[in-house]
Amino acid sequence: MNYKKTYVPAKGYTPICKIGQCSLKKLEFGIIELDAGEKLPFYTEDREVAFIMLEGHCNVSFDGERYENVGNRANVFENRKAESFYMPREQHLEIEAIDHIKIAVCGTPAKEKTAPQVLREDHVVLKLLGRVPFQRETSFIIDGNSNAKVLTIGEAYCTPGNWAGFPPHKHDVDAEEIYYFLFDPRQGFAVQCLYTADGSLDEAYRVKNDELVEFPYGYHTTVSTPGYQTYFLWLMAGDYQGFNRSNDPEHDWVK
């Protein structure tokens, strides 16, 4: 199975990973793009859904309430603390674009219905993880400090030419994950590795702008090309909320 997928820019909502139609059983992902003044209704069904503002600004209306001017950047490289909004299961909402918007839509089935929430820039925790040559700046946007009960979401900015997520690690004891990539300049690329200890899965994908890789299981690690800023949005869902990982024991000594 090919675990890499490509987003082809389009107006409205484009589902990319959908449960029952991809390798994942707990995680869904798509992109919303709208121009200024355009509106999009959305229903979360049985999922809790986080909307991460990649580009632009929007207003969000639901149940007689309204979040004004959500968003704080023209692109992901302009500000490393993304604004977002969270919606629980069985929630109707409408998104109105103030300017051109691009939103990552991250969902997972949830049993508990919580409350909607807007998460501004000051909510985001930014950390420098690893060390050269496996250094990255990582943000934590959706986690146990939000109203989400299952999702964990953040963004990573790799130091050009460095690895990220090293030593190779996995979450498949209790979680699945997706990495969605963007680059500056946009013709850049990275290499995403995905493998199992027994060798039954052993893949290395050249990932380009607007491409993603699903991690239903297995160890994974990323390498950024020199000269390019590599960004990826990471989202996880599983039995336990949180940034839970186990390293490949063969390479764990490197940490």
Residue, then its C-alpha position, 0 to 999 in steps of 0.5 A: m500500500n502507498y501511504k503517501k497522498t497528495y492534496v490538489p488545491a481546490k475550493g471548498y473542503t477536500p477530504i484526503c484521508k477518510i476512515g474506511q478509504c485509507s490505511l487509518k482507522k482512527l484519524e481523518f484529514g482534509i483541507i479547506e480553501l476559500d477566497a474572501g467572502e466565501k462561506l462553507p457549512f460543516y458538520t462534524e458528525d461523530r468526530e471531534v474536529a480541530f481546524i488549524m489555520l494554515e493561511g488567512h483569517c476567518n469568522v466561525s459561526f455556530d449555535g448563535e455564537r461567533y469567533e471573529n478573525v481567527g488566524n494570524r499568518a499569511n503562510v505557515f512560515e510567517n508565524r510558528k504559533a498557529e491559531s485554531f478552533y475546535m469543534p465537538r462531535e455532532q456540531h454544525l458550524e459555518i466558516e466565512a473567509i475574510d481573505h484567502i484561507k487554507i485550513a487543515v481539518c483534523g478529525t477522529p471519532a469521539k464518544e464524549k461531546t465537549a464544548p467548542q473552543v477558539l485557540r489563539e496564538d498565546h495558547v500554543v507551546l513552542k519547543l526546540l527538540g533534539r539537537v543538530p543534526f536532528q533538530r526541529e522546533t515543534s509546537f503543541i496546538i491541540d492536546g490535553n490543555s484544550n477541549a479535545k479528548v482524543l486529538t493531539i496536534g502540532e507543527a514542526y519546523c526542521t532545521p534545513g538539512n537535518w533529520a526530525g523525529f530521530p531516533p525513529h519512533k512509533h505510536d502504533v501501540d495505541a495511536e495513528e499519525i499523519y504528517y502533512f508537508l509544506f516547503d519554503p521555497r515551495q519546490g523543496f522536498a524531504v524524505q519520509c521513512l516508514y518501516t517495521a522491525d521485521g522488514s515487512l514494511d520498509e518505505a522511503y517517500r520523497v514528499k513534496n509540497d502539499e503531500l502527506v504520509e499516513f502512519p498506521y503503524g511502524y517506525h518513522t523519521t524524516v530528513s529535510t533537504p539543505g537550503y529548504q525550510t521543511y514544515f509538517l503538521w503532525l496529528m495523532a489519535g488513539d486510545y490515549q491522548g498525548f505525545n506517546r512514542s517508543n523509539d526503535p531500540e536499535h537506534d535509541w542510543v543516539k538520543 
